[in-house]
Amino acid sequence: MKYYVYIIHSQKFDKYYKGYTSNPFLRLKEHNNGFSRYTANFTPWKLVFLQSFPTKKEALIRERKLKKYSKEKLKNLILSPLNEINDYNAKT
C-alpha cells in the first residue's frame, strides 16, 4: 500500500493544509464535508499536491517537514516536479 502526503488549498481563504493518507480523494471529500475540525470552516478545498511514499513512516516524516513550510515554499513545491498529482490523476 502506498501512502501520500497531500496539500489542499482553500482559495476562498487562501489557506493551505498538509496531511497524509492512503486514499487522497476520499480524504479530500472528508475535508470538504467537514469531517476534520481543522479544515471544516475553510471549505471548499482543492487537492493541489501529492507525493507518494512506500511506508507510512516516510509519509509522516515528510508531512512533519511540510508543516513548517512557508506559503511561498509551499507554492514552489506545488509547481515542482515532486508533485505527482497529474500522474495520480492519469492512473485513476
Backbone bond lengths (Angstrom), bond angles and torsions (degrees), N, CA, C in turn:
res aa  C-N    CA-C-N  psi(-1)  N-CA   C-N-CA  omega(-1)  CA-C   N-CA-C  phi
1 M - - - 1.448 - - 1.532 109.26 -
2 K 1.313 115.59 136.88 1.459 120.73 176.18 1.523 109.49 -91.76
3 Y 1.309 114.82 152.57 1.455 122.21 172.68 1.518 107.98 -119.06
4 Y 1.310 115.69 147.84 1.456 121.00 -176.04 1.524 110.75 -125.04
5 V 1.313 114.83 138.19 1.449 121.24 165.92 1.516 104.71 -94.90
6 Y 1.327 116.39 134.05 1.460 119.24 -177.06 1.522 110.30 -131.48
7 I 1.314 114.18 156.83 1.462 121.35 171.57 1.515 106.26 -127.18
8 I 1.323 115.06 130.41 1.459 120.34 173.63 1.526 107.52 -114.74
9 H 1.313 115.02 153.72 1.466 120.43 -176.87 1.516 109.51 -130.05
10 S 1.327 115.58 135.61 1.455 122.43 172.38 1.523 106.59 -101.95
11 Q 1.315 116.07 104.33 1.459 119.82 -178.67 1.533 110.60 -65.37
12 K 1.300 116.33 -36.91 1.465 122.11 -178.51 1.535 111.65 -58.91
13 F 1.333 116.51 -37.48 1.462 121.63 -177.18 1.530 112.89 -112.39
14 D 1.336 117.15 -0.79 1.470 123.67 -175.92 1.524 111.63 49.44
15 K 1.325 115.03 51.45 1.461 121.81 178.49 1.524 109.24 -118.34
16 Y 1.332 115.03 147.60 1.461 122.13 175.15 1.520 108.55 -115.88
17 Y 1.334 115.32 146.24 1.452 121.35 174.71 1.518 107.28 -131.40
18 K 1.325 116.21 135.09 1.457 121.94 179.89 1.518 110.05 -114.61
19 G 1.332 115.74 138.96 1.453 119.69 178.99 1.514 111.60 -157.96
20 Y 1.335 116.25 -174.35 1.461 121.27 175.45 1.519 108.61 -136.23
21 T 1.326 115.21 154.88 1.463 120.95 -177.89 1.516 109.66 -165.93
22 S 1.308 116.45 167.06 1.467 120.47 171.63 1.533 110.49 -100.27
23 N 1.347 116.76 -8.90 1.464 120.99 -179.95 1.540 108.82 -139.03
24 P 1.329 117.70 88.99 1.464 120.22 -172.77 1.525 115.52 -61.80
25 F 1.323 118.40 -36.24 1.464 119.01 -177.06 1.526 112.18 -77.21
26 L 1.305 117.63 -32.51 1.463 120.65 172.65 1.530 109.03 -66.21
27 R 1.310 116.81 -42.12 1.467 120.79 179.98 1.527 110.84 -63.66
28 L 1.333 117.70 -40.50 1.461 121.30 176.70 1.526 110.37 -59.98
29 K 1.323 116.07 -43.84 1.468 121.01 178.30 1.530 110.44 -59.88
30 E 1.326 116.82 -41.62 1.466 120.88 178.31 1.530 111.01 -62.58
31 H 1.334 116.69 -42.82 1.468 119.73 178.07 1.530 110.53 -61.59
32 N 1.325 116.86 -44.61 1.462 120.62 -177.72 1.526 113.65 -71.85
33 N 1.327 117.08 -18.65 1.468 121.14 177.99 1.528 112.51 -98.41
34 G 1.333 116.83 10.13 1.460 120.77 173.80 1.506 116.02 79.81
35 F 1.336 119.10 19.71 1.461 121.18 -178.78 1.524 113.61 -79.19
36 S 1.322 117.56 -7.80 1.463 121.17 178.32 1.524 108.39 -115.69
37 R 1.309 117.23 124.90 1.470 119.66 -177.12 1.521 111.63 -67.10
38 Y 1.335 117.58 -23.02 1.458 120.75 -179.10 1.526 112.69 -78.00
39 T 1.323 117.60 -23.62 1.462 120.23 -174.77 1.530 113.77 -116.64
40 A 1.306 117.82 -7.87 1.471 121.80 -172.79 1.526 113.73 -58.07
41 N 1.303 118.03 -34.06 1.466 121.17 -175.18 1.527 113.91 -87.36
42 F 1.331 117.46 2.01 1.465 119.94 -174.18 1.525 113.35 -122.41
43 T 1.320 117.92 21.32 1.461 121.51 -179.38 1.527 110.14 -69.47
44 P 1.295 118.95 156.70 1.467 128.37 0.48 1.532 112.04 -83.84
45 W 1.327 115.22 153.43 1.456 123.61 178.80 1.518 109.64 -108.47
46 K 1.312 115.64 148.90 1.462 122.18 175.36 1.520 108.14 -126.34
47 L 1.324 116.51 134.54 1.457 121.69 176.61 1.524 108.69 -73.97
48 V 1.343 117.52 120.38 1.457 120.75 -175.76 1.522 113.50 -119.59
49 F 1.350 117.71 -10.66 1.464 120.11 -178.38 1.519 110.29 -152.14
50 L 1.333 115.09 138.48 1.469 122.57 173.26 1.517 108.95 -139.45
51 Q 1.318 115.73 139.08 1.460 121.52 171.68 1.521 107.06 -140.67
52 S 1.324 116.85 128.18 1.467 120.66 -175.43 1.518 111.87 -95.71
53 F 1.337 114.14 152.64 1.460 122.51 179.10 1.528 108.64 -141.52
54 P 1.321 116.90 146.85 1.468 119.55 -178.61 1.528 113.66 -74.32
55 T 1.342 117.11 -20.78 1.463 119.24 -178.83 1.528 111.37 -130.80
56 K 1.308 114.89 154.69 1.462 121.58 177.42 1.527 110.22 -62.70
57 K 1.315 116.16 -38.91 1.470 121.08 -178.97 1.526 111.10 -59.41
58 E 1.334 116.99 -46.01 1.459 120.86 179.97 1.529 111.34 -63.60
59 A 1.330 116.19 -40.21 1.466 120.50 178.97 1.529 110.58 -64.68
60 L 1.313 117.56 -41.81 1.467 121.35 179.88 1.529 111.59 -64.91
61 I 1.321 116.51 -39.00 1.466 120.33 178.10 1.531 109.75 -63.63
62 R 1.324 116.55 -44.03 1.466 120.77 179.18 1.534 110.90 -65.48
63 E 1.320 117.09 -41.71 1.465 120.70 179.27 1.528 110.53 -59.52
64 R 1.325 117.29 -44.08 1.461 120.60 179.54 1.524 111.74 -59.27
65 K 1.338 116.22 -39.30 1.470 120.08 178.68 1.532 110.49 -66.64
66 L 1.341 116.39 -42.76 1.466 120.16 -178.06 1.530 112.09 -64.76
67 K 1.310 117.33 -31.07 1.463 120.42 -178.78 1.530 111.41 -63.67
68 K 1.324 117.59 -17.77 1.468 121.90 179.48 1.530 112.36 -94.27
69 Y 1.323 117.84 -5.21 1.470 121.40 -176.70 1.525 111.11 -71.79
70 S 1.322 115.16 145.16 1.462 121.41 172.63 1.534 108.55 -76.38
71 K 1.334 116.43 167.50 1.466 120.24 177.36 1.523 110.83 -59.41
72 E 1.310 116.49 -41.25 1.469 120.80 -178.98 1.524 110.75 -63.08
73 K 1.323 116.58 -42.93 1.460 120.76 179.06 1.535 110.64 -65.97
74 L 1.334 117.05 -37.35 1.467 121.01 177.42 1.526 110.72 -63.85
75 K 1.337 116.63 -44.34 1.465 120.63 179.74 1.521 111.07 -60.82
76 N 1.328 116.94 -40.80 1.466 120.57 177.34 1.520 111.65 -65.51
77 L 1.319 117.00 -39.73 1.465 121.62 178.42 1.526 110.72 -63.79
78 I 1.325 116.85 -41.55 1.466 121.35 -179.96 1.530 110.90 -60.66
79 L 1.319 117.14 -34.07 1.466 122.05 -179.82 1.530 113.03 -87.35
80 S 1.309 117.57 -4.58 1.468 121.84 -174.71 1.531 112.73 -82.78
81 P 1.326 116.29 164.39 1.479 120.32 176.44 1.537 113.82 -65.97
82 L 1.322 118.18 -12.57 1.477 120.46 177.25 1.522 112.02 -70.30
83 N 1.326 117.02 -18.78 1.457 121.31 -178.99 1.528 109.77 -74.64
84 E 1.317 116.61 114.40 1.467 123.29 -176.64 1.527 112.60 -97.15
85 I 1.306 118.14 11.79 1.463 119.92 -173.57 1.525 112.00 -60.21
86 N 1.309 119.01 -40.26 1.465 121.13 179.62 1.521 110.87 -68.33
87 D 1.322 117.64 -37.86 1.464 121.21 176.64 1.526 110.59 -64.28
88 Y 1.318 117.08 -41.51 1.453 121.62 -179.87 1.517 110.79 -65.86
89 N 1.327 116.90 -43.87 1.477 121.17 178.86 1.515 111.32 -61.50
90 A 1.316 117.90 -36.65 1.461 122.04 -179.69 1.530 111.77 -66.90
91 K 1.338 116.24 -30.29 1.473 120.65 -178.49 1.527 112.37 -80.28
92 T 1.336 117.12 -23.75 1.471 119.33 -174.87 1.510 111.87 -96.54
